[in-house]
Amino acid sequence: MTKNIGNFERILRIVVGLALIAMFFLNDSAYSWLYLLGIIPLATGVIGWCPPYQWLGINTCKTK
């Protein structure tokens, strides 16, 4: 897996992912489980690789 996510986008994904997961623990609604979708941007931000980006040929990482 080659990295296809740039540094700024990685940081943004990690922050958004953590915020969504935090909302899961802070919210008591019936649909609070949807906040667990924050695992996806968190994981892709930590790894630095996004499968849909690879399939679509998108690369925001400036280094090779």
C-alpha distance (Angstrom), angle and dihedral (degrees) to the residues before:
residue distance angle dihedral
M1 . . .
T2 3.77 . .
K3 3.77 117.4 .
N4 3.79 113.2 -101.7
I5 3.82 100.8 169.9
G6 3.81 121.9 85.0
N7 3.81 124.2 -132.5
F8 3.81 97.0 -102.7
E9 3.79 92.1 49.5
R10 3.81 91.3 46.6
I11 3.80 91.2 54.5
L12 3.79 91.2 46.2
R13 3.81 92.2 50.2
I14 3.80 91.9 49.2
V15 3.82 92.5 49.7
V16 3.82 93.1 47.0
G17 3.80 91.8 45.9
L18 3.79 93.1 50.5
A19 3.81 91.3 46.5
L20 3.80 92.0 52.4
I21 3.79 92.6 47.7
A22 3.81 90.2 48.7
M23 3.81 89.2 52.6
F24 3.80 88.8 55.7
F25 3.79 89.6 62.4
L26 3.81 94.5 41.5
N27 3.82 98.8 46.9
D28 3.82 125.8 75.8
S29 3.80 100.3 -171.3
A30 3.80 124.4 122.8
Y31 3.79 91.2 -109.5
S32 3.80 97.4 48.0
W33 3.82 88.8 113.2
L34 3.82 87.1 74.8
Y35 3.79 88.1 72.2
L36 3.80 87.1 68.9
L37 3.80 86.1 75.2
G38 3.80 82.2 82.4
I39 3.79 85.5 83.5
I40 3.81 88.7 76.0
P41 3.83 98.7 59.0
L42 3.81 89.8 38.2
A43 3.81 92.7 53.6
T44 3.80 95.1 44.1
G45 3.81 90.2 47.3
V46 3.79 93.3 51.1
I47 3.80 93.8 44.7
G48 3.82 95.0 40.5
W49 3.80 92.6 -139.5
C50 3.80 128.0 103.0
P51 3.83 118.0 -168.3
P52 3.83 95.8 -152.4
Y53 3.80 89.4 51.7
Q54 3.79 89.8 55.0
W55 3.81 92.7 47.8
L56 3.80 91.2 49.6
G57 3.80 94.8 42.2
I58 3.80 94.9 -116.9
N59 3.80 119.2 149.3
T60 3.81 121.8 175.2
C61 3.83 93.6 169.4
K62 3.79 108.8 106.1
T63 3.81 96.0 -161.7
K64 3.79 122.7 74.0
